Amino acid sequence: MTEISDAVIRDIQAAMSALVRQQRPGLSHEVVQLDMPIGQMKTLFILWTAGKPQTMGQLAHALDVSLGTVTGLIDGLIQRGLARREEDPTDRRQKLASLTPTAETRLLRMEQGRSLLIQRLLRRMQLDDLRALRQGLVALAAAAGASIPARSAGTRSGSDHRSIDKETKPMAKVPHVH
């Protein structure tokens, strides 16, 4: 990379860090509302992002902990009514952990709150800046190997600011890169 592109990357990282720092109080409030040990919280978010039941081995690998530790973490989530453990129907030796509807509701509510916050911030931006941001984020998602959602009808060139506000569709979840 050239010195210029390295400088641009540093500027982007600095802007992202500033945004995260500015938004941290709201995000911290969400995490505090969960009121659980960090290991259980990590397990909860791994189950959420996976979007399907996970074996104890998959969780142990994702958390980089032992199977015994995962068992304790899942036990804690079960006691809180946030997870359940079942036999794997394809291999009865395996146990699958999944989120309960209560957990899914809480996590979805947190995700929707973050989404509303982001929408409010984006609505403060000029249309040209929104388009540039979209172009950059689509390129970043592609570089990460994420599937890119189709463009919304209201975001084509020449649209006015009102149509982008009214017609944008939510983006699909982008898989977390470890």
Secondary structure as the mmCIF struct_conf table of DSSP 4:
data_model
#
loop_
_struct_conf.conf_type_id
_struct_conf.id
_struct_conf.beg_label_comp_id
_struct_conf.beg_label_asym_id
_struct_conf.beg_label_seq_id
_struct_conf.end_label_comp_id
_struct_conf.end_label_asym_id
_struct_conf.end_label_seq_id
HELX_RH_AL_P HELX_RH_AL_P1 GLU A 3 LEU A 34
BEND BEND1 MET A 36 MET A 36
HELX_RH_AL_P HELX_RH_AL_P2 ILE A 38 ALA A 50
BEND BEND2 LYS A 52 LYS A 52
STRN STRN1 GLN A 54 THR A 55
HELX_RH_AL_P HELX_RH_AL_P3 MET A 56 LEU A 63
TURN_TY1_P TURN_TY1_P1 ASP A 64 ASP A 64
HELX_RH_AL_P HELX_RH_AL_P4 LEU A 67 GLN A 79
TURN_TY1_P TURN_TY1_P2 ARG A 80 GLY A 81
BEND BEND3 LEU A 82 LEU A 82
STRN STRN2 ALA A 83 ASP A 88
TURN_TY1_P TURN_TY1_P3 PRO A 89 THR A 90
STRN STRN3 ASP A 91 LEU A 99
HELX_RH_AL_P HELX_RH_AL_P5 PRO A 101 ARG A 123
TURN_TY1_P TURN_TY1_P4 ARG A 124 ARG A 124
BEND BEND4 MET A 125 MET A 125
HELX_RH_AL_P HELX_RH_AL_P6 LEU A 127 ALA A 143
TURN_TY1_P TURN_TY1_P5 ALA A 144 GLY A 145
HELX_LH_PP_P HELX_LH_PP_P1 ALA A 146 SER A 152
HELX_RH_3T_P HELX_RH_3T_P1 ALA A 153 THR A 155
BEND BEND5 ARG A 156 ARG A 156
TURN_TY1_P TURN_TY1_P6 SER A 157 GLY A 158
HELX_RH_AL_P HELX_RH_AL_P7 HIS A 161 GLU A 167
HELX_LH_PP_P HELX_LH_PP_P2 THR A 168 VAL A 177
#
